[in-house]
Amino acid sequence: MIHSNPRLVMTLVALLVATEVPAFAQPPASTAVSAAAATSDAGVAGAAGSNRDAARARRKMNRQLVRRVAAALARTRGLDSSRILIRASDGTVTLSGTVPDNVQIPLAVNAAQQVAGVTALRNQLRIGMRTE
């Protein structure tokens, strides 16, 4: 007959029960934190990249608008647009510089307002003589 030690039996039972409980694999805490940081860094990098792309696209649209306004001013009869500076920012066009006489200011303003994409116009044109 086999004699059993109750203490030994209880230890063996506890060991068997402990190994039978399923364990869920989880990364160590440091790995979880670094994975979360990498995810948030990727999100920030993606947002920065999209902001950069949006700014680049906005500058391109502004340049195209300046070109269209310049072409419209150049086509306008009776307007000397050689000393007019054109700036654009999100549809708002600013005309600055000088024109030879007061008749040309409304010509420039009307021509610029007719260009597709111009949502607002700031007139900073002055009457001035051409110095050469």
Buried (B, 14 or more C-beta within 10 A) or exposed (E): EEEEEEEEEEEEEEEEEEEEEEEEEEEEEEEEEEEEEEEEEEEEEEEEEEEEEEEEEEEEBBEEBBEBBBEBBEEBEEBBBEBBBBBBBEEBBBBBBBBBEEEBBEBBBEBBBEBEBBEEBEBEBEEEEEEE
